[in-house]
Amino acid sequence: MAVKLTKLRNGLRVVTDNMPHLETVSLGLWVGAGARHETDREHGISHFLEHMAFKGTRRRTAQQIAEEIEGVGGDLNAATSMESTAYYARVLKGDEGVALELIADILQNSAFGRPELEGERQVILQEIASTLDSPDDIGYDLLHDAAFPLQAVGRPILGTPKSVSAFSSGDLKRFLGRRYGPGNMVIAAAGAIRHEKVVRHAEALFGGLTDDKRTTGERAAKYVGGVRVSEKPFEQSHLLIGFASPSYRSDAFFAAQVFSGLFGGGMSSRLFQEVREKRGLCYAIYSTAWGLRDAGLFGIHAATGAALMGQLIDVIGGELKRAAETLPDAAELARSKAQLKAGLLMSLESSSARAEQLARNVLTHNRVLENDELMEKVDAVTADNVRDFAAELIDGGVSVSVVGSGRRSRKFAERAAELIRN
């Protein structure tokens, strides 16, 4: 089997998938620490830390870091999510040691110098400001706040101008020391790679790390629901509707994915056909099923002119009720399953996507889920499962956000919530 998993003495796990037809390697270090692990005072610090990792270490300047990875034709990047942070690279075969040494340096020896800290603070403040020009970003932030109010999982990953403006280098070092322990880390690699070689590099570069005994668990997510609006005017009015949904650790997550596919996942989906093709009420409409370790959110997003918002709400509400009351036909169920399986398998053709999948599997399940197992879970979803899932969505309480309708935003949001409740 190409996939191999090794646990080092200090608890750090190394997982690889040899893809011998490739001449490149995608690899990185994933840490099980993200926005949901922040205290109120630390809101946005995971993302800030990710930015600062590239701003220089005790051994390298920011320019030297960039020159060293690009000197072997590679690239180095990072990303922060609600539950994890990733530092990853893509290099030519044989240069994985260069990439891992750089990642080890930026995670263990970052200087967090004051000039760099202040410079990156301004960059992040501008990044936050840019979201205020995006109705999509505003709408999703409001939707998550409605679904999970007063919780880290309901807050924007970027933080706020107030929280970001207050961070010091000491704050970054404390969060790093508390959350970035080897037992909470996974090194994943996919492509032209030898597992034993990656393990040797990992042992040499990260073997001295130890876990901080002060680390605490994450606060359980609690779905609440409600209405949030922004009266800021935009050219279009954005409607977002959310419901409590299964976590990605639950087998019911696959029913959520199959339902999302047939309900709003593509051009053949019910929402696309009914809302766009038949009625011309919007340009784009789709649904998603988003999962955390212990909770999830099923969301619907569409944008239209304010004059058409009432019709849009009525049609979406009607389609939701129809889905909760009637079984999907065999053809649409099969199409959704085929789309879901194709998406899972096609992603494996990318070494970057495969490395990320490996890391997330190990962080979540402490093992790699085999493709056959995933396909079986998709195939096991029945028409009854899909209908029951839709019915449970409506019964579980609704979250609604509306952006772009000015003073009418609240009226539209409350109308959508009331229609679905009844």
C-alpha positions in Angstrom: 0.0 0.0 0.0 1.4 3.4 -0.9 0.0 5.2 2.2 2.2 4.8 5.3 1.7 6.3 8.8 4.4 6.5 11.5 4.1 8.0 15.0 7.4 9.5 16.4 8.4 9.0 20.1 7.1 12.5 20.9 3.7 11.9 19.4 4.1 13.7 16.1 2.6 11.7 13.2 4.0 11.3 9.7 1.8 10.2 6.9 2.8 9.8 3.2 1.4 8.6 -0.1 3.9 7.6 -2.7 2.7 8.7 -6.2 5.5 7.4 -8.4 4.1 8.9 -11.6 4.9 12.4 -10.3 8.2 14.3 -10.3 7.1 16.7 -7.5 6.3 16.5 -3.8 3.6 18.3 -1.9 4.2 18.3 1.9 3.6 20.3 5.0 2.9 20.4 8.7 -0.7 20.6 9.9 -1.4 21.7 13.4 -4.7 20.9 15.1 -5.0 24.5 16.3 -7.2 27.1 14.6 -9.7 29.9 15.2 -11.9 27.8 17.5 -9.1 27.3 20.0 -8.7 31.1 20.7 -9.9 32.9 23.8 -11.9 36.0 23.3 -8.7 38.1 23.8 -6.9 35.9 21.2 -9.5 36.3 18.5 -7.6 36.2 15.2 -4.3 35.2 16.7 -4.1 31.8 14.7 -4.3 33.8 11.5 -1.8 36.4 12.7 0.7 33.7 13.7 0.4 32.1 10.3 1.3 35.5 8.7 4.2 36.1 11.0 5.8 32.7 10.4 7.3 34.0 7.1 8.6 37.3 8.5 12.0 36.0 9.7 13.6 33.7 12.2 16.7 33.8 14.3 18.5 32.2 11.3 16.9 33.7 8.3 15.3 36.9 7.2 12.0 36.9 5.3 13.9 37.5 2.1 16.2 34.5 2.7 13.2 32.3 3.4 11.7 33.2 0.1 15.0 32.9 -1.8 15.8 29.5 -0.3 12.5 27.9 -1.3 12.4 29.6 -4.7 16.0 28.6 -5.2 14.9 25.0 -5.6 11.9 26.0 -7.7 9.5 25.5 -4.9 6.8 27.5 -3.2 5.9 27.9 0.5 2.6 29.0 1.9 0.2 28.6 4.9 -3.5 28.7 5.7 -5.7 29.0 8.8 -9.0 27.4 9.3 -11.5 27.0 12.1 -9.8 23.8 13.5 -6.3 23.7 12.0 -3.4 25.7 10.6 -1.2 24.4 7.7 2.3 25.3 6.6 3.0 23.6 3.3 5.2 23.5 0.3 5.6 22.0 -3.2 9.0 21.1 -4.4 10.8 18.9 -7.0 11.5 15.3 -6.1 14.5 15.1 -3.8 14.1 18.6 -2.3 11.6 17.7 0.5 14.4 18.2 3.0 14.8 21.8 2.1 11.0 22.4 2.5 10.8 20.6 5.8 13.8 22.4 7.2 12.3 25.8 6.3 9.0 24.8 7.9 10.8 23.6 11.0 12.7 26.9 11.2 9.7 29.2 10.9 7.7 27.2 13.5 10.5 26.9 16.1 12.7 29.9 15.6 10.4 32.8 14.4 11.8 36.1 15.7 8.5 38.0 15.9 10.4 41.3 15.6 8.6 44.5 16.3 9.0 46.1 12.9 7.8 42.9 11.2 4.9 42.6 13.7 3.7 46.1 13.1 4.1 45.8 9.3 2.1 42.6 9.2 -0.5 44.0 11.6 -1.3 46.6 8.9 -1.5 44.0 6.2 -4.1 42.0 8.3 -6.0 45.1 9.1 -6.3 45.8 5.4 -7.3 42.2 4.8 -10.1 42.6 7.4 -11.2 45.9 5.7 -11.4 44.2 2.3 -14.0 41.8 3.7 -16.3 44.8 4.4 -16.4 45.4 0.7 -17.5 41.8 0.0 -21.2 41.1 0.5 -20.4 37.4 0.4 -17.9 37.7 3.3 -20.3 39.9 5.3 -23.2 37.5 4.8 -21.2 34.4 5.8 -19.8 36.1 8.9 -23.3 37.1 9.9 -24.7 33.6 9.2 -22.1 31.9 11.4 -22.7 34.5 14.2 -26.4 33.7 14.0 -25.7 29.9 14.1 -23.1 29.9 16.8 -23.4 33.2 18.8 -20.8 34.2 21.4 -18.6 31.2 20.4 -15.3 31.0 18.7 -16.7 28.8 15.9 -19.1 31.6 15.1 -16.5 34.3 14.8 -14.5 35.4 11.7 -11.1 33.7 11.4 -9.3 37.0 10.7 -10.3 38.6 14.0 -11.4 42.2 14.4 -9.5 45.5 14.1 -9.6 45.8 17.9 -8.2 42.3 18.7 -5.6 42.3 15.9 -4.4 45.8 17.0 -3.7 44.5 20.5 -1.5 41.4 19.8 2.1 41.5 21.0 5.0 39.2 20.2 4.5 37.6 23.6 0.9 36.8 22.8 2.1 35.0 19.7 4.8 33.0 21.5 2.4 32.0 24.3 -0.2 30.7 21.8 2.5 28.9 19.8 3.9 27.3 22.9 0.5 26.3 24.2 -1.1 24.9 21.0 1.8 23.8 18.7 2.8 20.6 20.5 3.9 17.4 18.6 0.9 15.4 19.7 -1.2 18.0 17.9 0.8 17.9 14.7 0.9 15.9 11.5 3.5 16.0 8.7 1.9 14.9 5.5 3.5 14.3 2.1 2.3 13.1 -1.3 4.0 12.6 -4.6 7.5 11.4 -5.5 8.3 10.6 -1.9 9.9 7.9 0.3 8.2 7.5 3.6 11.3 6.5 5.5 13.1 9.6 4.3 10.4 11.9 5.5 10.4 10.2 8.9 14.1 10.7 9.2 13.7 14.4 8.4 10.8 14.7 10.8 12.7 13.0 13.6 15.8 15.2 13.1 13.8 18.5 12.8 10.9 18.0 15.2 12.0 15.2 17.5 13.0 17.6 20.3 9.5 19.1 20.6 7.4 18.4 23.6 3.7 19.0 24.4 2.7 21.8 26.8 0.7 20.4 29.7 -1.3 23.6 29.9 -3.1 22.8 26.6 -6.9 22.5 27.1 -9.5 21.0 24.9 -11.8 22.9 22.6 -15.2 24.2 23.7 -18.1 22.2 22.3 -19.9 24.0 19.5 -23.6 24.7 20.2 -25.9 25.6 17.4 -28.5 28.3 18.3 -29.9 30.0 15.2 -31.3 33.4 14.6 -31.4 36.4 12.2 -28.6 38.8 11.4 -28.6 41.6 8.8 -26.5 44.3 7.3 -28.1 47.4 5.9 -25.0 48.3 3.9 -26.1 48.8 0.3 -24.8 46.7 -2.6 -25.9 46.1 -6.2 -27.5 42.8 -5.2 -29.2 41.5 -2.1 -27.6 38.4 -0.7 -29.7 35.8 1.1 -28.0 33.1 3.3 -30.0 30.4 5.1 -28.4 28.0 7.5 -29.3 24.9 9.6 -27.6 22.6 12.1 -25.9 19.8 10.3 -23.8 16.7 11.2 -20.2 16.9 12.1 -17.7 15.4 9.6 -17.1 12.6 12.1 -20.7 11.4 11.7 -21.8 9.0 9.1 -24.8 11.3 8.6 -22.3 13.8 7.1 -22.5 11.8 3.9 -26.3 12.1 3.8 -25.8 15.9 4.2 -23.3 15.9 1.3 -25.6 13.8 -1.0 -28.6 16.1 -0.2 -26.5 19.2 -0.8 -25.5 17.9 -4.2 -29.0 17.2 -5.4 -30.6 20.2 -3.7 -28.1 22.9 -4.7 -24.8 21.4 -5.9 -24.8 21.8 -9.6 -26.6 22.8 -12.8 -28.9 19.8 -12.5 -29.8 20.6 -8.8 -33.3 21.5 -7.7 -32.4 25.0 -6.7 -30.5 25.8 -9.9 -33.2 24.4 -12.1 -36.2 26.0 -10.3 -34.7 29.3 -9.2 -32.4 30.2 -12.1 -33.4 28.2 -15.2 -37.2 28.2 -14.8 -37.7 31.6 -13.0 -34.6 33.6 -13.7 -34.5 34.9 -10.2 -30.7 34.9 -9.8 -27.4 34.2 -11.5 -26.0 31.8 -9.0 -27.5 29.7 -6.2 -26.0 26.8 -4.3 -25.9 24.9 -1.1 -23.1 23.6 1.0 -22.6 21.2 4.0 -19.8 22.4 6.2 -18.5 20.3 9.1 -16.5 20.6 12.3 -15.4 17.9 14.7 -18.6 18.2 16.8 -21.1 20.2 14.7 -21.9 21.4 11.2 -23.8 23.9 9.2 -25.9 23.4 6.1 -26.1 26.6 4.1 -27.9 28.0 1.1 -26.6 31.2 -0.7 -28.2 33.2 -3.5 -28.0 36.8 -4.6 -30.6 38.8 -6.6 -32.1 42.3 -6.9 -34.0 43.6 -4.0 -37.2 43.6 -6.0 -37.0 39.9 -6.6 -36.0 38.9 -3.0 -39.5 38.1 -1.9 -40.0 35.6 -4.8 -36.6 34.1 -4.2 -37.4 33.5 -0.5 -40.7 31.9 -1.4 -39.2 29.5 -4.0 -36.4 28.4 -1.7 -38.8 27.8 1.2 -41.1 25.8 -1.1 -38.2 23.6 -2.3 -37.0 22.9 1.2 -40.5 21.8 2.3 -40.8 19.6 -0.8 -37.5 18.0 0.0 -38.6 17.3 3.6 -41.9 15.7 2.5 -41.1 13.6 -0.6 -38.4 11.1 -1.5 -35.8 12.1 -4.2 -36.1 10.2 -7.4 -33.6 7.5 -8.2 -32.0 9.5 -11.0 -31.2 12.6 -9.0 -30.0 10.6 -6.1 -27.6 8.7 -8.4 -26.4 12.0 -10.0 -25.5 13.5 -6.6 -23.7 10.4 -5.5 -21.7 10.3 -8.8 -20.8 14.0 -8.4 -19.6 13.4 -4.8 -17.6 10.4 -5.6 -16.0 12.0 -8.6 -15.0 15.0 -6.6 -13.4 12.8 -4.0 -11.5 10.7 -6.5 -10.5 13.6 -8.8 -8.9 15.4 -5.9 -6.5 12.5 -5.5 -4.9 13.4 -8.8 -3.5 16.5 -7.1 -0.6 15.8 -4.7 -1.4 19.0 -2.8 -5.0 18.0 -2.3 -3.9 14.5 -1.4 -1.4 15.7 1.3 -4.1 17.9 2.8 -6.6 15.0 2.8 -4.0 12.7 4.5 -3.3 15.3 7.2 -7.0 16.0 7.9 -7.8 12.3 8.1 -5.0 11.7 10.7 -5.9 14.8 12.7 -9.5 13.9 12.8 -9.6 10.1 12.9 -5.9 9.2 13.7 -5.9 7.1 10.6 -6.3 7.5 6.8 -9.7 6.7 5.4 -9.4 4.4 2.4 -11.1 5.4 -0.8 -13.2 2.2 -0.8 -14.5 3.1 2.6 -15.5 6.6 1.5 -17.2 5.3 -1.6 -19.2 2.7 0.5 -20.4 5.5 2.8 -21.6 7.5 -0.1 -23.3 4.5 -1.7 -25.0 3.6 1.6 -27.0 6.9 1.6 -30.7 6.1 0.7 -33.6 8.1 -0.5 -35.1 7.9 2.9 -31.9 9.2 4.5 -32.0 12.2 2.2 -35.6 13.0 2.9 -35.2 12.5 6.6 -32.1 14.8 6.6 -34.1 17.6 4.9 -36.9 17.2 7.5 -34.4 17.4 10.4 -32.9 20.6 8.9 -36.2 22.4 9.1 -37.1 21.0 12.6 -33.7 22.0 14.0 -34.0 25.8 13.8 -33.0 28.2 11.1 -30.3 30.9 10.8 -30.7 33.7 8.2 -28.6 36.6 7.1 -29.4 39.2 4.5 -26.9 41.7 3.1 -27.4 44.5 0.5 -31.1 45.3 0.8 -30.7 48.4 3.0 -33.4 49.0 5.5 -35.4 46.1 3.9 -32.7 43.6 4.9 -34.3 42.7 8.3 -37.8 42.4 6.8 -36.5 39.9 4.2 -34.5 37.9 6.8 -37.4 37.7 9.1 -39.7 36.6 6.3 -37.3 33.8 5.3 -37.0 32.6 8.9 -40.8 32.7 9.4 -41.5 30.9 6.2 -39.2 28.0 7.0 -40.4 27.7 10.6 -44.0 27.4 9.4 
